[in-house]
Amino acid sequence: MSIAFNLSSKQLRRAANLRDRIDKLEKQLAVILTSASEAPAKVAAKPVKPPRPKRKMSKAARAKMSAAAKKRWAKVKAAGKKSL
């Protein structure tokens, strides 16, 4: 407690406010952790959807997008800009 004697009243007030905030956050964490420990039983009852398969793009679609991007950049560079 020798540290408390060297602090100003402003510093003590800030320390007390921080302690209050820490206490509130610890209580919130306890609530979250207790509800999380109960949650797996509830979650297990729900059916889980399988993930969607990854969408694939055809070579023609990729080529079309590439050509459009090259056309946009050519237009930008022709205007003398370095970015869109």
Contacts in CASP RR format, 6 or more apart in sequence:
PFRMAT RR
TARGET T0000
AUTHOR 0000-0000-0000
METHOD contacts of the structure
MODEL  1
MSIAFNLSSKQLRRAANLRDRIDKLEKQLAVILTSASEAPAKVAAKPVKP
PRPKRKMSKAARAKMSAAAKKRWAKVKAAGKKSL
4 12 0 8 1.000
7 15 0 8 1.000
72 84 0 8 1.000
76 83 0 8 1.000
76 84 0 8 1.000
END
